[in-house]
Amino acid sequence: MEGDAELQDLYREVLLDYFRSSTRKGKCDPADLRAHGINPVCGDELEITAVLKDGKVEKLRYAGHGCVISQASAAMMAEALEGADIVKAKALVAAFKKLMLENGDVKGLPPELEQLASLEGVRKFPLRVKCATLGWNTVMQGFEVTKS
Amino acid sequence: MAALNAKKLREDFPILKRLVRGKPLAYLDNAATTQKPRQVIKYLTDFYENHNANVHRGVHTLSEESTNMAEVTRTKLAKFVGSEKAETLIFTRNATESINLVAHAWARKFLKAGDIVLSTEMEHHSNIVPWQLLAAERGIVLKFVPVELDGTLDLAKVKAMLAEGPKLFTFTALSNAIGTVNPVHELIALGKSAGATIHVDACQWAPHKTMDLKAWGADFVSFSAHKMLGPTGIGVLWGREELLEAMDPFLGGGDMISRVTLEKSTWNALPYKFEAGTPNYADQAAFGPALDYLTAVGLENVSAHEHALAEKTRGILEAEGMMVLGPTDPAKRSGVVSFNVPGLHPHDVGTAFDLEGVAVRVGHHCCQPLMHKLQCGGTARASFYLYNDESDVEAFGRALKRTLDFFRVKPKAGVR
C-alpha cells in the first residue's frame, strides 16, 4: 500500500477502517424508519433501518452489499446521525451532499461529519459520487416517508 | 493462420494513443462498445462535408449520393452476415430497438394470451424486458432456461423446455457478461424442430465470429454497429422475409408508407416498412467502412486473436486465485473475461484499474438475473478486440497486482 498515493488519496485509511467495521452494520428490528436504496449504476442495494425516539435518531443500521465507498460512507453516516435529533440529522445529510455534489469545503463541515472529509477524494471520480451518497439519499427517503 | 498484426491495426485507432490518468490507455471494454478506426471517422466526416442530404425522395445530386452511400452499407452487410437479400436487414437505433421491434410488430400480432415465450437466464436486459412488457400486456407466459453455475446452457434442459411448445425461443448467441459461446446452430435446430420461431441476440457474436444467416436458419437476428467498429446509433434486425412481410409496421410516419390518404395508408416495401422517419443515414453510411475493415482483417483472425489474449488474462487471474466466471473449457469461451476479486466490490476494482489506464467494465452488465444466479452482484469484465495486444494484457496484470497489493487481498486457493 505504501507508495500508491493515487489509490491512497481515494481510499484513505480511515475509509478502509469504516468499510471493514461492522459496528453499525445490520438491521434495527423493530424499526421506525425503513428505507431501501438502489444504485442503478451497479445495482447495489442498501437498506437503512432506524429507531426514532423523542424526535431523535436513537439507533441507525445499514445492511446490504456494496463497494468500499458506499459501505464506508453508510457506516460513517450511521455514526454521525445516531443521537442527532431528526431536524439536525436532515441538516447533516444536506451538508454531506453539499460536500459531495457541490464541491463544498471540507473545512466548513459540521463537527459531526468530521470523518466524512475522508471522502473528498471521491469527487475526482464523478461516477463514484453516487456510491458515496447512496446511504444518505436512502435515509433521506426514509425521513420523508416516516413523517414523525 | 494469417495472423493479425494488432500493432499495425492500432495505428488506425486514434483514441488508443491517448493517456488516461497519466497512463497509456488499455481499452478492455469492447463488449460495451468498440473504438472506431480512422477509416470510419473520416468517412463520416466526409459524408457531412460533401454529401449530406436527406435520403430517398430527393432527386437532387446530394440526395442521390447520400441515399447510395447509406444503401451500399445494407448490401455490404448482407454479404457480411450471409443474408440472401439486403432488404431483410432493417436498420434501427440499436439492438434493443431491434428486439422491441420483434416484440411489437411480430409478437403482438401473432402471439396470444397463454402462448409461451422461452428465453434464458443468460440474457441481457434488452432480451428480457421487452418480453416482460409483452407478458404484462398480452398475458403471454415468459419462461427461462436456467443457466448452469459454469455459465453454460444444458441442452437437455433446453429440450425439456422446448417440449412445452413455446411460440418464440429468444436467446443470446454469446454472453456479454461472462463470455460464454452458446451452441447457436444446435439451439436454433432444437427450437425449429420444436416448432418455435427463433430470435437470436447476436450483439456479441456479429463483431467477433462469422455469421452465416442462411446456414443459421433463425427467424430474427439482432445486433448493433457500434460493437463492430461502426458508429453509434445503428442497430440491425434481420428477419425472415415472409415474417417481415406478414408483420405490421412498428412505427408509423414518413418513409414507411406506400400511399397515405386521410382514411388509410398502405405500407412501403421492405426494409422501409420498418424504417419510419428520417433514418440515421450518415451513421448507416459510415457503418460501411467498418464492415470493409472487418472483412479485410477477417473475423476468424479477430476471434483467434482476442481469444488468445483473453485466455492469457484468465491465466493471470487464476494464478492469483481470482474468481473467473463462465465455462472452464476454452472452446466455450470468447474474448470476454469476467472476474471478481474476493472480498472486493467490482466498482473498487474498476476504479483501481482506471488509475492504471485500464478500462474494464464493472457492475451487472445489464444481466442482473444472471448475476443473481451466479450469486454475485456484479463482476469486473475485460473484453478484447482486434486492436488489443500483449501490452494491454500486461497493463491488466499490473492493475490487478496494484489492486491486490493496495487492498491487501489474500485470495483463497482454488476459489471459483
Interface residues (C-beta under 8 A of the other chain):
Chain A: M1 D4 E6 L7 Q8 L10 Y11 L16 V41 C42 G43 D44 H65 G66 C67 V68 I69 F125 R128 C131
Chain B: R21 L344 H345 P346 H347 D348 T351 A352 D354 L355 V362 G363 H364 Q368 M371 G377 G378 R402 D405 F406 F407 R408
